């Protein structure tokens, strides 16, 4: 595949390199970046653009891409326009579609790695086993199976959609057929002529079911809750759009701003007055009526909660696939898994050859939360106890010099790349402050974090996510919305535009317990 964004580069997969880091002799770096998805790569690129070369990117997978290297199931596609789902500082005039598929997004990120010179900083197949704040040295000690690093600053970008959620159905381990999670797809498996069960009806199921339905002999879709499905506005971008964007970049910038405004136009209904979403709900119902003629099936596929409570999904092929003769939609709960299939709550046995789990990701239980240890050795998991909280979704009290990307209550209802870029700018502001004020570390004050969380909870109290009558991954077990920022992306960008040291406890770099001189900080 030729490079769509940076002509002249041949496609090569970035390979990990080593510089001698071992467990016994950790390498010293100024910044350690955890993850090589959009968040980690954005942070790395902006570090280089700021003149900071002393950093490492630790990625558990064998290539970059984050969720877009993990989710390779058939039909995997972004639900945000490609013009908006890309870095503002690295526009791609040659997207092939308005809504890009997985491989094209992954290729875009590979291109960014090559163009911005990130390969020497990458350590692929380096899953972080533990990252611990060393109180005496005032550094983070990061350990992988292949070596260790001591870093002044830790930027954690594990991504919210990177750790698959596998349901604990009784008997799942006894199933004799093949079990495939959409985030761990087996491209060598042949579905032709099989009896296939699909668990889940979220975004991944909506995309993969139409791809599998024509291949299989029979498909059983186990639906717990139906999803709002909207007509898909996707279209090809080849030809004239590509030529215009290539020759007149300002047009693509204007298009990006336009799509951003369209996404932001949803915020008043989502956050402040859910009644404003009735028009979108009507469109979803009309789409269902048009594509599903069977009244019983249509009733089963009609959501019983407000539009927007769960993230709606675009598709023109999902409903026709469910209405196909070889597909059965089962709405009863799953009682158990047997060696040969699934038994539902009504006692019916559904015999299966392969089981596809389209069951999403571990959000509050992300394994990385148990591996990052702050003051006193307490992990994020221990501090949060299933209720993630952070200031501006970026910094956490008790974890000095730790910056989260797409952390709790940072997501705005537009492209997550916009959130990431705002957070990275905030992190760079913190690094400049540490350099200019000769600070060893910064830690957000507990009262500041508490005030932000309280304002966030008040701001989301009337939102459709909190009041729409559904149970979604946006909410913790207690019902707290830990995902969204209660307002517009512009508000979040304004709030994170400048790093305010008054909101932090700070330690001077010349503190006697510090092992790094102020001069080394100035040169970083």
Secondary structure as GFF3:
##gff-version 3
##sequence-region A 1 524
A	DSSP	beta_strand	27	34	.	.	.	ID=ss1
A	DSSP	alpha_helix	38	49	.	.	.	ID=ss2
A	DSSP	beta_strand	55	59	.	.	.	ID=ss3
A	DSSP	alpha_helix	67	70	.	.	.	ID=ss4
A	DSSP	alpha_helix	102	115	.	.	.	ID=ss5
A	DSSP	three_ten_helix	119	121	.	.	.	ID=ss6
A	DSSP	beta_strand	122	124	.	.	.	ID=ss7
A	DSSP	beta_strand	128	134	.	.	.	ID=ss8
A	DSSP	beta_strand	139	144	.	.	.	ID=ss9
A	DSSP	beta_strand	147	156	.	.	.	ID=ss10
A	DSSP	three_ten_helix	172	174	.	.	.	ID=ss11
A	DSSP	beta_strand	178	181	.	.	.	ID=ss12
A	DSSP	three_ten_helix	182	184	.	.	.	ID=ss13
A	DSSP	beta_strand	195	199	.	.	.	ID=ss14
A	DSSP	alpha_helix	203	213	.	.	.	ID=ss15
A	DSSP	beta_strand	218	222	.	.	.	ID=ss16
A	DSSP	beta_strand	229	230	.	.	.	ID=ss17
A	DSSP	alpha_helix	240	247	.	.	.	ID=ss18
A	DSSP	alpha_helix	249	264	.	.	.	ID=ss19
A	DSSP	alpha_helix	267	267	.	.	.	ID=ss20
A	DSSP	pi_helix	268	272	.	.	.	ID=ss21
A	DSSP	three_ten_helix	274	277	.	.	.	ID=ss22
A	DSSP	alpha_helix	278	291	.	.	.	ID=ss23
A	DSSP	alpha_helix	295	300	.	.	.	ID=ss24
A	DSSP	beta_strand	313	314	.	.	.	ID=ss25
A	DSSP	alpha_helix	318	322	.	.	.	ID=ss26
A	DSSP	beta_strand	327	330	.	.	.	ID=ss27
A	DSSP	beta_strand	334	338	.	.	.	ID=ss28
A	DSSP	beta_strand	341	344	.	.	.	ID=ss29
A	DSSP	beta_strand	349	351	.	.	.	ID=ss30
A	DSSP	beta_strand	354	357	.	.	.	ID=ss31
A	DSSP	three_ten_helix	367	370	.	.	.	ID=ss32
A	DSSP	beta_strand	372	373	.	.	.	ID=ss33
A	DSSP	three_ten_helix	375	377	.	.	.	ID=ss34
A	DSSP	alpha_helix	380	384	.	.	.	ID=ss35
A	DSSP	beta_strand	402	404	.	.	.	ID=ss36
A	DSSP	alpha_helix	416	436	.	.	.	ID=ss37
A	DSSP	beta_strand	439	444	.	.	.	ID=ss38
A	DSSP	alpha_helix	446	460	.	.	.	ID=ss39
A	DSSP	alpha_helix	464	467	.	.	.	ID=ss40
A	DSSP	alpha_helix	489	495	.	.	.	ID=ss41
A	DSSP	three_ten_helix	501	503	.	.	.	ID=ss42
A	DSSP	beta_strand	504	508	.	.	.	ID=ss43
A	DSSP	alpha_helix	518	523	.	.	.	ID=ss44
###
